[in-house]
Amino acid sequence: MFNSTSNKPTVLKVAVTATFIAALAASPLAIAQEHEHGAEAGASKEVTGEVIDMMCYVDHNAVGEKHGQSCGAKCIRSGGPVGIASE
């Protein structure tokens, strides 16, 4: 007696869901259009400093020749993140 056989709420849910998915799928394309590289993006630059492994540097500020030849070299060879500490 009070049951409605109308599909309007279901159709509305499907339409809103489809619109949301379409907007979500198109958003990376819109963001990519806004991104521009500067003129100097590919320019080379000379940097001076000490090559360090970032894990030890961030954890306990480990720098220097003694650390670099033992732990630092091992961490870098193992694929750890690398940085350059300038003076």
C-alpha positions in Angstrom: 0.0 0.0 0.0 2.8 2.5 0.9 5.4 0.9 -1.4 6.5 3.1 -4.2 7.5 1.6 -7.5 9.1 4.8 -8.8 12.8 4.5 -9.7 13.5 8.2 -9.5 15.6 8.0 -6.3 17.7 5.2 -7.8 18.1 7.0 -11.2 19.1 10.1 -9.3 21.8 8.2 -7.3 23.2 6.7 -10.5 23.3 10.1 -12.3 25.1 11.7 -9.3 27.5 8.8 -9.0 28.3 8.9 -12.8 28.8 12.6 -12.7 31.2 12.4 -9.8 33.2 9.6 -11.4 33.4 11.5 -14.7 34.7 14.6 -12.8 37.1 12.6 -10.8 38.5 11.0 -14.0 38.8 14.3 -15.8 40.5 16.2 -12.9 44.1 15.0 -13.6 43.8 16.2 -17.2 42.7 19.7 -16.0 45.6 19.8 -13.5 48.1 18.7 -16.1 47.0 21.6 -18.4 47.8 24.1 -15.7 51.3 22.8 -15.0 54.1 24.7 -16.8 57.8 24.2 -16.7 60.1 27.2 -16.3 62.6 28.1 -19.0 65.4 26.9 -16.7 63.9 23.5 -15.9 66.5 21.6 -17.9 69.5 23.9 -17.2 72.5 22.4 -15.6 73.9 23.8 -12.4 77.1 23.2 -10.4 76.6 22.3 -6.8 79.3 22.0 -4.2 79.1 20.2 -0.9 79.3 16.8 0.7 77.4 13.8 -0.6 75.4 12.4 2.3 73.0 9.6 2.9 69.8 11.2 4.1 68.7 8.5 6.5 71.7 8.9 8.8 71.8 12.7 8.3 68.2 13.2 9.4 68.3 10.6 12.1 71.6 11.6 13.9 73.2 14.4 11.7 75.9 12.0 10.5 78.3 13.7 8.2 82.0 13.7 7.5 84.6 11.5 5.9 84.6 8.9 8.7 80.8 8.3 8.4 80.8 8.6 4.6 83.3 5.8 4.0 81.7 3.3 6.3 78.0 3.6 6.9 77.2 6.3 4.4 78.6 4.4 1.4 76.8 1.2 2.5 73.5 3.0 2.8 73.8 4.7 -0.5 74.8 1.5 -2.3 71.7 -0.1 -0.7 69.5 2.5 -2.4 69.0 4.9 0.4 68.1 8.5 -0.4 71.1 10.8 -1.2 71.5 14.5 -0.6 74.2 17.2 -0.7 75.1 19.1 2.4 76.6 22.5 1.5 78.8 24.4 3.8 
